[in-house]
């Protein structure tokens, strides 16, 4: 089976799964570095779904890393 056919087949099967099942399977497959890289390259939509990137704001940093104004020390 050609790689393109394999990717198409897996993609069509996985799209029929529930989101939680896709995430579970993707994370399970990404246990090894080689497989993780393969999933990241060949199935970017499933990888992004299982490992979402932190949202950034104007400063380019994650909001969760910014000190809360209530707890921030004055300059």
N, CA, C and O atoms as a GROMACS GRO file, in nm:
protein
  300
    1UNK      N    1   0.085  -0.117   0.000
    1UNK     CA    2   0.000   0.000   0.000
    1UNK      C    3   0.090   0.124   0.000
    1UNK      O    4   0.185   0.133   0.077
    2UNK      N    5   0.058   0.218  -0.086
    2UNK     CA    6   0.135   0.342  -0.094
    2UNK      C    7   0.107   0.428   0.029
    2UNK      O    8   0.000   0.420   0.089
    3UNK      N    9   0.205   0.511   0.065
    3UNK     CA   10   0.191   0.595   0.184
    3UNK      C   11   0.069   0.687   0.174
    3UNK      O   12  -0.002   0.707   0.272
    4UNK      N   13   0.046   0.744   0.057
    4UNK     CA   14  -0.068   0.834   0.039
    4UNK      C   15  -0.200   0.761   0.062
    4UNK      O   16  -0.293   0.816   0.122
    5UNK      N   17  -0.208   0.638   0.014
    5UNK     CA   18  -0.330   0.558   0.034
    5UNK      C   19  -0.349   0.524   0.182
    5UNK      O   20  -0.461   0.527   0.233
    6UNK      N   21  -0.239   0.492   0.248
    6UNK     CA   22  -0.244   0.461   0.390
    6UNK      C   23  -0.294   0.582   0.469
    6UNK      O   24  -0.382   0.569   0.554
    7UNK      N   25  -0.238   0.698   0.440
    7UNK     CA   26  -0.277   0.820   0.511
    7UNK      C   27  -0.424   0.851   0.485
    7UNK      O   28  -0.498   0.886   0.578
    8UNK      N   29  -0.468   0.838   0.360
    8UNK     CA   30  -0.609   0.863   0.325
    8UNK      C   31  -0.702   0.768   0.400
    8UNK      O   32  -0.806   0.810   0.451
    9UNK      N   33  -0.665   0.641   0.407
    9UNK     CA   34  -0.746   0.540   0.474
    9UNK      C   35  -0.758   0.568   0.624
    9UNK      O   36  -0.868   0.565   0.679
   10UNK      N   37  -0.646   0.595   0.688
   10UNK     CA   38  -0.648   0.625   0.832
   10UNK      C   39  -0.728   0.752   0.858
   10UNK      O   40  -0.809   0.757   0.951
   11UNK      N   41  -0.707   0.854   0.776
   11UNK     CA   42  -0.780   0.980   0.795
   11UNK      C   43  -0.930   0.959   0.786
   11UNK      O   44  -1.005   1.012   0.868
   12UNK      N   45  -0.974   0.883   0.687
   12UNK     CA   46  -1.119   0.862   0.672
   12UNK      C   47  -1.175   0.780   0.788
   12UNK      O   48  -1.287   0.806   0.833
   13UNK      N   49  -1.100   0.682   0.836
   13UNK     CA   50  -1.147   0.602   0.950
   13UNK      C   51  -1.151   0.686   1.078
   13UNK      O   52  -1.248   0.679   1.154
   14UNK      N   53  -1.049   0.764   1.101
   14UNK     CA   54  -1.039   0.840   1.225
   14UNK      C   55  -1.139   0.956   1.230
   14UNK      O   56  -1.181   0.996   1.339
   15UNK      N   57  -1.177   1.010   1.114
   15UNK     CA   58  -1.276   1.118   1.114
   15UNK      C   59  -1.411   1.070   1.161
   15UNK      O   60  -1.493   1.149   1.209
   16UNK      N   61  -1.436   0.940   1.150
   16UNK     CA   62  -1.563   0.883   1.196
   16UNK      C   63  -1.565   0.860   1.346
   16UNK      O   64  -1.671   0.837   1.404
   17UNK      N   65  -1.448   0.864   1.410
   17UNK     CA   66  -1.440   0.844   1.555
   17UNK      C   67  -1.482   0.971   1.628
   17UNK      O   68  -1.482   1.080   1.572
   18UNK      N   69  -1.518   0.955   1.755
   18UNK     CA   70  -1.548   1.072   1.836
   18UNK      C   71  -1.417   1.148   1.862
   18UNK      O   72  -1.308   1.091   1.852
   19UNK      N   73  -1.429   1.275   1.894
   19UNK     CA   74  -1.311   1.357   1.917
   19UNK      C   75  -1.227   1.300   2.031
   19UNK      O   76  -1.104   1.295   2.022
   20UNK      N   77  -1.292   1.258   2.138
   20UNK     CA   78  -1.217   1.205   2.252
   20UNK      C   79  -1.143   1.077   2.216
   20UNK      O   80  -1.033   1.053   2.265
   21UNK      N   81  -1.203   0.993   2.132
   21UNK     CA   82  -1.138   0.869   2.090
   21UNK      C   83  -1.018   0.899   1.998
   21UNK      O   84  -0.914   0.834   2.009
   22UNK      N   85  -1.033   0.998   1.907
   22UNK     CA   86  -0.921   1.038   1.820
   22UNK      C   87  -0.804   1.088   1.904
   22UNK      O   88  -0.689   1.052   1.880
   23UNK      N   89  -0.834   1.172   2.003
   23UNK     CA   90  -0.729   1.228   2.089
   23UNK      C   91  -0.660   1.116   2.165
   23UNK      O   92  -0.537   1.113   2.176
   24UNK      N   93  -0.738   1.024   2.218
   24UNK     CA   94  -0.684   0.912   2.294
   24UNK      C   95  -0.590   0.828   2.208
   24UNK      O   96  -0.480   0.794   2.251
   25UNK      N   97  -0.633   0.794   2.087
   25UNK     CA   98  -0.551   0.712   1.997
   25UNK      C   99  -0.425   0.786   1.952
   25UNK      O  100  -0.317   0.728   1.944
   26UNK      N  101  -0.440   0.915   1.922
   26UNK     CA  102  -0.325   0.994   1.878
   26UNK      C  103  -0.220   1.001   1.988
   26UNK      O  104  -0.102   0.981   1.963
   27UNK      N  105  -0.263   1.029   2.110
   27UNK     CA  106  -0.168   1.037   2.222
   27UNK      C  107  -0.102   0.903   2.247
   27UNK      O  108   0.017   0.897   2.280
   28UNK      N  109  -0.177   0.795   2.233
   28UNK     CA  110  -0.120   0.662   2.253
   28UNK      C  111  -0.013   0.633   2.147
   28UNK      O  112   0.092   0.576   2.178
   29UNK      N  113  -0.040   0.671   2.023
   29UNK     CA  114   0.056   0.648   1.916
   29UNK      C  115   0.181   0.735   1.930
   29UNK      O  116   0.288   0.698   1.882
   30UNK      N  117   0.168   0.850   1.993
   30UNK     CA  118   0.279   0.944   2.004
   30UNK      C  119   0.370   0.916   2.122
   30UNK      O  120   0.447   1.003   2.162
   31UNK      N  121   0.364   0.796   2.178
   31UNK     CA  122   0.451   0.761   2.290
   31UNK      C  123   0.598   0.753   2.249
   31UNK      O  124   0.686   0.786   2.328
   32UNK      N  125   0.626   0.710   2.128
   32UNK     CA  126   0.765   0.702   2.083
   32UNK      C  127   0.797   0.824   1.996
   32UNK      O  128   0.711   0.871   1.923
   33UNK      N  129   0.921   0.874   2.004
   33UNK     CA  130   0.958   0.993   1.926
   33UNK      C  131   0.942   0.975   1.775
   33UNK      O  132   0.901   1.068   1.706
   34UNK      N  133   0.975   0.857   1.723
   34UNK     CA  134   0.963   0.834   1.578
   34UNK      C  135   0.818   0.837   1.533
   34UNK      O  136   0.785   0.897   1.431
   35UNK      N  137   0.733   0.772   1.610
   35UNK     CA  138   0.591   0.770   1.575
   35UNK      C  139   0.531   0.909   1.591
   35UNK      O  140   0.446   0.950   1.512
   36UNK      N  141   0.574   0.980   1.693
   36UNK     CA  142   0.523   1.116   1.717
   36UNK      C  143   0.555   1.205   1.596
   36UNK      O  144   0.469   1.280   1.549
   37UNK      N  145   0.676   1.195   1.547
   37UNK     CA  146   0.717   1.275   1.431
   37UNK      C  147   0.635   1.236   1.307
   37UNK      O  148   0.594   1.322   1.230
   38UNK      N  149   0.612   1.105   1.290
   38UNK     CA  150   0.532   1.057   1.176
   38UNK      C  151   0.390   1.111   1.184
   38UNK      O  152   0.338   1.161   1.084
   39UNK      N  153   0.328   1.103   1.300
   39UNK     CA  154   0.190   1.152   1.318
   39UNK      C  155   0.186   1.303   1.294
   39UNK      O  156   0.094   1.353   1.230
   40UNK      N  157   0.285   1.374   1.346
   40UNK     CA  158   0.290   1.519   1.332
   40UNK      C  159   0.300   1.560   1.185
   40UNK      O  160   0.239   1.658   1.143
   41UNK      N  161   0.378   1.485   1.106
   41UNK     CA  162   0.395   1.518   0.964
   41UNK      C  163   0.278   1.472   0.877
   41UNK      O  164   0.231   1.547   0.792
   42UNK      N  165   0.231   1.348   0.899
   42UNK     CA  166   0.130   1.289   0.811
   42UNK      C  167  -0.014   1.318   0.851
   42UNK      O  168  -0.103   1.316   0.767
   43UNK      N  169  -0.036   1.344   0.980
   43UNK     CA  170  -0.171   1.369   1.030
   43UNK      C  171  -0.172   1.495   1.116
   43UNK      O  172  -0.204   1.488   1.235
   44UNK      N  173  -0.137   1.610   1.058
   44UNK     CA  174  -0.124   1.732   1.139
   44UNK      C  175  -0.254   1.773   1.208
   44UNK      O  176  -0.249   1.830   1.318
   45UNK      N  177  -0.368   1.747   1.147
   45UNK     CA  178  -0.495   1.787   1.209
   45UNK      C  179  -0.524   1.705   1.335
   45UNK      O  180  -0.577   1.758   1.432
   46UNK      N  181  -0.490   1.577   1.333
   46UNK     CA  182  -0.510   1.492   1.451
   46UNK      C  183  -0.408   1.526   1.560
   46UNK      O  184  -0.441   1.526   1.678
   47UNK      N  185  -0.286   1.555   1.518
   47UNK     CA  186  -0.181   1.592   1.614
   47UNK      C  187  -0.219   1.723   1.684
   47UNK      O  188  -0.208   1.734   1.806
   48UNK      N  189  -0.264   1.820   1.606
   48UNK     CA  190  -0.303   1.950   1.664
   48UNK      C  191  -0.422   1.936   1.757
   48UNK      O  192  -0.432   2.007   1.857
   49UNK      N  193  -0.511   1.845   1.726
   49UNK     CA  194  -0.627   1.820   1.810
   49UNK      C  195  -0.586   1.759   1.944
   49UNK      O  196  -0.641   1.793   2.048
   50UNK      N  197  -0.489   1.668   1.942
   50UNK     CA  198  -0.444   1.600   2.062
   50UNK      C  199  -0.346   1.684   2.145
   50UNK      O  200  -0.342   1.673   2.267
   51UNK      N  201  -0.269   1.768   2.077
   51UNK     CA  202  -0.169   1.850   2.145
   51UNK      C  203  -0.186   1.997   2.103
   51UNK      O  204  -0.104   2.050   2.028
   52UNK      N  205  -0.292   2.062   2.151
   52UNK     CA  206  -0.317   2.201   2.110
   52UNK      C  207  -0.206   2.293   2.161
   52UNK      O  208  -0.152   2.274   2.270
   53UNK      N  209  -0.175   2.391   2.081
   53UNK     CA  210  -0.073   2.489   2.120
   53UNK      C  211  -0.137   2.592   2.211
   53UNK      O  212  -0.257   2.621   2.200
   54UNK      N  213  -0.058   2.648   2.300
   54UNK     CA  214  -0.107   2.752   2.390
   54UNK      C  215  -0.142   2.876   2.308
   54UNK      O  216  -0.070   2.913   2.215
   55UNK      N  217  -0.252   2.938   2.343
   55UNK     CA  218  -0.293   3.061   2.273
   55UNK      C  219  -0.203   3.175   2.319
   55UNK      O  220  -0.168   3.184   2.437
   56UNK      N  221  -0.167   3.260   2.226
   56UNK     CA  222  -0.080   3.372   2.260
   56UNK      C  223  -0.157   3.503   2.245
   56UNK      O  224  -0.260   3.508   2.177
   57UNK      N  225  -0.108   3.605   2.307
   57UNK     CA  226  -0.166   3.737   2.297
   57UNK      C  227  -0.066   3.830   2.232
   57UNK      O  228   0.039   3.784   2.187
   58UNK      N  229  -0.093   3.958   2.224
   58UNK     CA  230  -0.009   4.054   2.151
   58UNK      C  231   0.139   4.044   2.184
   58UNK      O  232   0.223   4.053   2.094
   59UNK      N  233   0.173   4.027   2.310
   59UNK     CA  234   0.313   4.022   2.350
   59UNK      C  235   0.384   3.897   2.305
   59UNK      O  236   0.506   3.888   2.315
   60UNK      N  237   0.310   3.799   2.254
   60UNK     CA  238   0.370   3.677   2.205
   60UNK      C  239   0.391   3.571   2.311
   60UNK      O  240   0.448   3.466   2.282
   61UNK      N  241   0.345   3.596   2.432
   61UNK     CA  242   0.360   3.499   2.539
   61UNK      C  243   0.224   3.440   2.574
   61UNK      O  244   0.120   3.501   2.546
   62UNK      N  245   0.225   3.327   2.633
   62UNK     CA  246   0.102   3.265   2.678
   62UNK      C  247   0.047   3.345   2.794
   62UNK      O  248   0.123   3.388   2.882
   63UNK      N  249  -0.083   3.366   2.796
   63UNK     CA  250  -0.145   3.442   2.904
   63UNK      C  251  -0.121   3.375   3.038
   63UNK      O  252  -0.112   3.442   3.141
   64UNK      N  253  -0.112   3.243   3.038
   64UNK     CA  254  -0.094   3.172   3.164
   64UNK      C  255   0.041   3.199   3.227
   64UNK      O  256   0.059   3.177   3.347
   65UNK      N  257   0.138   3.246   3.148
   65UNK     CA  258   0.271   3.274   3.203
   65UNK      C  259   0.284   3.417   3.253
   65UNK      O  260   0.383   3.452   3.317
   66UNK      N  261   0.185   3.500   3.224
   66UNK     CA  262   0.188   3.639   3.269
   66UNK      C  263   0.135   3.649   3.412
   66UNK      O  264   0.037   3.583   3.446
   67UNK      N  265   0.199   3.729   3.495
   67UNK     CA  266   0.151   3.743   3.633
   67UNK      C  267   0.014   3.810   3.635
   67UNK      O  268  -0.014   3.903   3.560
   68UNK      N  269  -0.069   3.760   3.720
   68UNK     CA  270  -0.201   3.817   3.736
   68UNK      C  271  -0.186   3.956   3.798
   68UNK      O  272  -0.104   3.974   3.887
   69UNK      N  273  -0.263   4.054   3.752
   69UNK     CA  274  -0.249   4.192   3.801
   69UNK      C  275  -0.274   4.199   3.951
   69UNK      O  276  -0.219   4.288   4.018
   70UNK      N  277  -0.354   4.111   4.005
   70UNK     CA  278  -0.381   4.111   4.147
   70UNK      C  279  -0.257   4.074   4.227
   70UNK      O  280  -0.238   4.122   4.339
   71UNK      N  281  -0.172   3.989   4.169
   71UNK     CA  282  -0.054   3.940   4.239
   71UNK      C  283   0.076   4.002   4.191
   71UNK      O  284   0.182   3.980   4.251
   72UNK      N  285   0.071   4.080   4.084
   72UNK     CA  286   0.192   4.139   4.028
   72UNK      C  287   0.248   4.246   4.123
   72UNK      O  288   0.174   4.324   4.182
   73UNK      N  289   0.378   4.245   4.134
   73UNK     CA  290   0.444   4.347   4.218
   73UNK      C  291   0.454   4.477   4.140
   73UNK      O  292   0.483   4.474   4.020
   74UNK      N  293   0.432   4.590   4.205
   74UNK     CA  294   0.446   4.719   4.133
   74UNK      C  295   0.592   4.742   4.093
   74UNK      O  296   0.685   4.699   4.161
   75UNK      N  297   0.608   4.809   3.981
   75UNK     CA  298   0.744   4.836   3.930
   75UNK      C  299   0.808   4.952   4.000
   75UNK      O  300   0.922   4.986   3.968
   0.00000   0.00000   0.00000
